[in-house]
Amino acid sequence: MSKTQFFKILTISATLMFSGAHVNTAIAQDATPEHITAAKAALDALVVTDSFDSILPRAAEQIKANLTLANPNFSDEISIAVNEEAIKLASRRADLENEAANIYAKNFSIEELNEIATFYNSESGKKLLKVSPGMGRELLRAAEIWGAGITRDLNEASSKVLSEKLNANSE
């Protein structure tokens, strides 16, 4: 391959890569209000973003702890100041919700999002969300036990076959 061909291929690859990234961003930014509404309904049903509620309070507590360590005589003032600033920033939580909705809108059609919301708002969907963490732990435990049994059985069977072959070869 000549140097010219190499640079042409490199240029075409870079162009495709950047144009593809631009298209994906445009899709997410150009999501219709209906698409975003469907995405938010799916997110609500999935309770995906509920865990994000603790980000700001955790950050505030960490900052208060750090500042208080450095300035223990001002712990009350630090606590008040950090709490006041945290309250001012709380409205930015909606930005994260919108970003999550855009991510879902980029990956699912309106119809798919509506199906997700419908299922996870049903009794079966709610139950699945509720029992999934426990079921996940049980499944991992079952896989570990099964894997240990398979490993044991494979080891025993392989050892037996090898022992028989080695004994037959030594005779």
BELSULJO-V177126 format. One record per pair of residues at least 24 apart in sequence whose C-alpha atoms are under 10 Angstrom apart, sorted by the first residue. I is the first residue (numbers start at 0). GAP is how many residues later the second one is. D is the distance in whole Angstrom. If there is no record, write none. Layout:
[[I | GAP | D] [I | GAP | D]]
This chain:
[[23 | 82 | 8] [23 | 83 | 10] [24 | 77 | 10] [24 | 78 | 10] [24 | 81 | 9] [25 | 80 | 9] [26 | 75 | 9] [26 | 76 | 10] [26 | 78 | 9] [26 | 79 | 6] [26 | 80 | 10] [27 | 71 | 9] [27 | 73 | 9] [27 | 74 | 5] [27 | 75 | 7] [27 | 76 | 9] [27 | 77 | 7] [27 | 78 | 5] [27 | 79 | 9] [28 | 70 | 10] [28 | 73 | 7] [28 | 74 | 10] [28 | 76 | 10] [28 | 77 | 9] [29 | 72 | 9] [29 | 75 | 10] [29 | 76 | 9] [30 | 70 | 10] [30 | 71 | 7] [30 | 74 | 7] [30 | 75 | 8] [31 | 70 | 10] [31 | 73 | 9] [31 | 78 | 10] [33 | 71 | 10] [33 | 76 | 8] [34 | 66 | 9] [34 | 67 | 9] [34 | 69 | 9] [34 | 70 | 6] [34 | 71 | 9] [34 | 73 | 9] [34 | 74 | 7] [34 | 75 | 5] [34 | 76 | 9] [34 | 78 | 8] [34 | 79 | 10] [35 | 62 | 8] [35 | 63 | 10] [35 | 64 | 10] [35 | 65 | 6] [35 | 66 | 7] [35 | 67 | 10] [35 | 68 | 8] [35 | 69 | 6] [35 | 70 | 10] [35 | 74 | 8] [35 | 77 | 10] [36 | 61 | 10] [36 | 64 | 8] [36 | 65 | 10] [36 | 68 | 9] [36 | 73 | 9] [36 | 76 | 9] [36 | 77 | 10] [37 | 63 | 8] [37 | 66 | 9] [37 | 67 | 8] [37 | 70 | 10] [37 | 71 | 9] [37 | 72 | 6] [37 | 73 | 8] [37 | 74 | 9] [37 | 75 | 6] [37 | 76 | 6] [37 | 77 | 10] [37 | 78 | 9] [37 | 79 | 8] [38 | 59 | 9] [38 | 61 | 8] [38 | 62 | 5] [38 | 63 | 7] [38 | 64 | 9] [38 | 65 | 6] [38 | 66 | 6] [38 | 67 | 9] [38 | 68 | 10] [38 | 69 | 8] [38 | 70 | 9] [38 | 71 | 7] [38 | 73 | 9] [38 | 74 | 6] [38 | 75 | 8] [38 | 77 | 9] [38 | 78 | 9] [39 | 57 | 8] [39 | 58 | 8] [39 | 60 | 8] [39 | 61 | 5] [39 | 62 | 9] [39 | 64 | 8] [39 | 65 | 9] [39 | 73 | 9] [39 | 74 | 10] [39 | 77 | 9] [40 | 60 | 9] [40 | 72 | 8] [40 | 73 | 8] [40 | 75 | 9] [40 | 76 | 6] [40 | 77 | 9] [40 | 79 | 10] [40 | 80 | 9] [41 | 59 | 9] [41 | 62 | 8] [41 | 63 | 10] [41 | 68 | 10] [41 | 70 | 9] [41 | 71 | 6] [41 | 72 | 7] [41 | 73 | 8] [41 | 74 | 6] [41 | 75 | 4] [41 | 76 | 8] [41 | 77 | 9] [41 | 78 | 8] [41 | 79 | 9] [42 | 54 | 9] [42 | 57 | 8] [42 | 58 | 7] [42 | 61 | 8] [42 | 70 | 9] [42 | 73 | 9] [42 | 74 | 8] [42 | 77 | 10] [43 | 53 | 10] [43 | 73 | 8] [43 | 76 | 9] [43 | 77 | 9] [44 | 71 | 8] [44 | 72 | 5] [44 | 73 | 8] [44 | 74 | 8] [44 | 75 | 5] [44 | 76 | 5] [44 | 77 | 9] [44 | 80 | 9] [44 | 81 | 8] [44 | 84 | 9] [45 | 70 | 8] [45 | 71 | 7] [45 | 73 | 9] [45 | 74 | 6] [45 | 75 | 8] [45 | 79 | 9] [45 | 80 | 8] [45 | 83 | 7] [46 | 73 | 9] [46 | 79 | 10] [46 | 82 | 9] [47 | 49 | 10] [47 | 52 | 9] [48 | 47 | 9] [48 | 48 | 7] [48 | 51 | 8] [48 | 52 | 10] [49 | 47 | 10] [51 | 41 | 8] [51 | 44 | 8] [51 | 45 | 9] [52 | 37 | 10] [52 | 40 | 8] [54 | 38 | 9] [55 | 30 | 7] [55 | 31 | 9] [55 | 33 | 8] [55 | 34 | 7] [55 | 36 | 10] [55 | 37 | 9] [56 | 26 | 9] [56 | 29 | 8] [56 | 30 | 10] [56 | 33 | 9] [58 | 27 | 9] [59 | 25 | 9] [59 | 26 | 7] [59 | 27 | 10]]
